[in-house]
Amino acid sequence: MKPAGFTRYYTFVDYTTQAYCALVGLLILFFHNQTVPAWRWLLVTHAAGLLLIHALIKSQGNVPGSRVLDFLRHFYPLFLFAWFFSETGWLNRMFFPTYLDPRVIRLEQTLFGGQPAVQFMQKLPYLGVSELFYFFYFSYYIMIGGVGLALYVRDRRQFFHYVSVVSFLFYICYLVYISLPIIGPPIFFRTFHGYELPADVSELASTHVYPASVKAGLFFRLMAWIYRVFEAPGAALPSSHVAVAVCTLYFSFRYLRPIRYIHLVAVVLLCLSTVYCRYHYALDVLAGLLTATLVVPLANRLYFESEPSPQQEWSRKAALQSKPTLE
């Protein structure tokens, strides 16, 4: 007989990933409109995702000690982030028929007396400055992968904690992106899905071009390629770059203390880079900081309330290792 309860052992990240798949699937089912022509195909992918994640969890319970299953069990949420992010660009006009950038732009004009996401680069159009900021904007990917890899090598339980909280934070951001279609400052410089800013709003930008010196940079071109391949229009507020970078910083202060202050400087520069590089409004950055401040403690609390204690985990593993086999 198989030990009851162990072949279908779910963790916090499994519950949250399954919940996100199911919730977005329900949103697609009940709220799809003409902006989501492939809604049936998307429903199929969400149903398949639910089944595959469940199958992975069940398989690991049935085949303890498998290195491939163990790797997938630890890392599978990270493989889903890019897909879920891209999907938000297909779903973000189910609730609002058009993009909400004019409202944010007018609010920025009122609060700051201008458009920081346009003027910052215009004030410092130097290759050295732009490459510095574009590098730290790119460092977002290094932070996510670097902290994750360090914790995976250091302690698997710390890694599971990290992946669980980061995943929860990403899913919250993605749900907001689906609900609030805001493109961000790139809308000043080109059209998206045929959408253009109203003339009176477009005129609030002091320029509609990038300095030639900035465009010559290596990291400018690297980020342009990444956004060309993985871009999801309407995923600006809150800035997930800011929210997730702050989350990785939290784990540096908690588990990787020797690098915490270097990481802090990198996160501050990343926050500035999101505005300088014209990917986010200043309000997106503030919203990203607020999101991390609220969601990371909540995810921590839910994680520690749902995860088994070390003693329970040891008992579970011992039961799996002693499971009889059929001959």
N, C-alpha and C positions, 0 to 999 in steps of 0.2 A: 504493500500500500504506500501511497505517496503521503508525506507529512502534510496535514491540512494547513492551508493558508500560506504555504511557502512557494508554490509554483506560480502564484499570481501576486507576488510581493511588489507593491507599488510604493514609490517614494514621493516626496512633495513635488519634485520636478515633473514626475510622470502625471500626477493629478493635474498640475497647472497646465502642462502641455496638452493633455487630453481635453481639459476644460476649454482651453483656447480654441482648439480644433473644432470642438462641438459648438461653442458659442458663435464663432464666425460662420460655421456651416449653417446654423439657424438664422443668422442675420442674412446670409445670402438667400436662403430658402424663402424667407418672408418679406424681404425688402429689396430684392433685386429689381432693377428697372432697365431701361434701354441703354444705360451706361455700362451694364454688365452683360454683354451678349453671350459670354461663355459661362454663364452661371451654372449650367448643368454640369459642365466639365469640372468647374471648381468644386461643386458639391461632391463629385466623385473623388477628387483628390483628398478632400477632408475626410470622407468616409474611409478611404484607403489608409490615410494617416492614422486614424483611430485604430484600425485593425492591425496595422503593422507595428505600432508602438506596443499594443497589447501582446502581439505575438512575440516581440522581442523580450518583453518582461517574462512572459510564460516560458520562452525557450531558455532564458538564463536560469530560471528556476529548475527546469528539467535537465539542463546540462551544466552543472556547476563546474567551474575551473576552466571553461573555454575562454581562451585569450581573445578571440575575435568577438565573441558575445560580450565579454567584459569591457572591451574597448568601445563597442557600439553603445553599451549600456551607459557608460560614462559620458560619451561625447555626442550622442545623437541629437540633443537639443541644439548644439552649436551648428550642426548641419542644416537645421531648419530655419535659422534666423534669416538667411538671405532670401529664401523662398517666401517666408511670411512677410518680409519687408517689401519685396517686389509686389506681392499680392495686394498690399494696401493701395497701391497706385491704380489697381483695377476696380477697387471697391469703394473708393472714397467719395463717390458722388451718388451714393444711394440715398443719403439724407439731405444733402444740399446739392442743387442742380449745377452749381458753378463754384469756382474757387473763392475763398474768403479773403484773399490777400488785400483787396482794397480797404477792408475794415482795419486790418493790422497795420497797413502802411499809414493810413490816416491817424491811427492812434500813436504810432511812432513819431509822426510829424508833430502831434500835439505834445507828447511827452519830452521829446528830445530836440524839437525845433529843426529837425532835418531827418535824413535817412542814414544812420550810422553804418549800415551795411553797404552803402555806396561810398560814403565820404571817407571812411577809415582808409581804404586802399588808395583813394584819390589823394589823400594827404601824404601817404608814404608809398609812392609808386616805384620803389627801388627793388632791384632783383634780390639783393641780400636779405632785405626785410621780408619780401614776399616768400622767398624760399624757406625762411625760418618758420613763418606761419603755416605755409602749406605742409612743411614737414610735420609740425605738431598736429595739424589737422589729420594727417595720415597716421600719426602715432596712436590714434584711437584703435586701430586694428592691432598694433603691437601691444597696447595695454590689455586688450581683451585676451589675445592669445598668450602673451607673455605671463600675465598673472595666472591664467588658467593652467599653463604648462608647469609653472613653478609650484603651484599647489598640488597638481597631479603627482609630481615627483616627490614632493614633501610629505603629503598626507592625503589619502584618498577621501577621507571624511571631510577635510577642509575643501577639497576640490568639489565634492558633491554640494557642500554648502554654497560655494561660489557659483556653480552652475545653476543651482536652484534659485538663488536671489537674482542673478543676472537675467535668467529666463523670465522670471515673474515681472521684472522691470521692463524688459523688451515687450512682453505681451501687453502690458498696460499702455506703453507708448503706441504700439500698433493699433490697439483699439481706438485710441484717440485719433490717430491718423485716418482710420476708416471713417470716423465720425466728423472730423473737422478737416476738410480739404484746403490746406494752405501750402502753397508751393515754396515760398521763400523768396529771397532777393533775386535769384536767377530769372524771375519773371520780368525784371526790369530790362533784361538783356536778350531775351528770345521768347518765342511763343511755346506753349505746351498744349498739346491736343487742340491746336487751333485757337486757344484762349489768349487774348491780349488784355492788358490793363486798360481801363477807361482812360481817355486822354488826359483828364484833369489829374488823375492819380499818377500816370506815367510821368507827367511833368514835374513831379516832386523829386525825382532823381536828378542829381546834378550832372550826370553823364550816363550814357548808355553803351559805353565801350570799356574794355579792359586795357590798361596801359600795355604797350608793346613790351616793355621791360619785364613785366610780370609774366606775360604769356611765353617768354623765352625760357622760363625756369623748368627744371626737370620735374620737381614735385607738382608744379602746376599742371604739367602735361599728364603726369601719373594720375592725379586726382580727376582730371578731365576724362581720362579713359575709364576709370572706375565708375564715375557717374554716368558715362555714356552706356556702359554695360549693365549696371545694377540700379540705375536711378528709378525711384518711385515718386512721380510727381504728386505733391500734396502731403509730403511727410516732413513738415518743417517744425510744427509746434506740438509738443515740446521738443527741443533738440535732444534726440537720443544720443548724439555724440557727447553732449554735456552730461546728461543723466547717467549714462553707462560709465563714462570716464570717472565721474564722482563715485559711482559704485565700486569700480575697480580700486580706486584710492582707499575706500573704506576697508577693503580686504588687505591692502598693503599695510595699513595701520593696525589691522587685527592680527595678521599672520606673517607678513613679510616686512617687519619693522625696519631692517637695515636700509631698505630702499624708499621708505615712506616719504621723506622730505624731497628727494629727487623726483619722485612720482608726483608730489604735490605741485612742484614747479611746472612739471609737464602738463598737469591738468589745468593749471591757471593759464598757461600759454595756449592750450587747446581751446579753452573757453573764448579767449580773445580771437583765436584764429577762425572760429566759426563765423564771426562777424566780418573780420578783415577779408577772408576769402570769399565773402558774399554768398555763403550757403545758408545763413540764418539771419533773421532779424534779431535785434537786441532783445526783444520780448521773448523770442524762442529760447535764448540762453537763460533768461530769468525763469521761464517756465520749466526748463530742464533742471535747473538747480532745485526748484521747488518740488518737482516730481521726485527727484532722488531723495530729497529730505523727507518726503512723506512715504514713499513706496519702499525704500530700503529697510527702514525699521519695521514696517508692516510685514514685508516678506521674511525678515529675520524671525519675527514672532511666530508667524505661521509655520515656518520651517522647523523651528525647535519644538513647537507644539505637536507637529505631525510626525517627526522623525523618531525612530526607536532609540532608546538609550543604548550606550555601548554594551551593556549586559544583555539586552534583548537582541542586539545585532549579533553578538557572539553566539547566543543560543540558536539563533536562526541559521547561522553558518554551520554550526555543529550539527544541527539536524539535517541540513542539506548534504553534508559530507558523509553522514552515516546512513543515507537513504539506501535501502536495499535495491538491488537490480534484478531484473528477470533474466533467467537463464533458460 
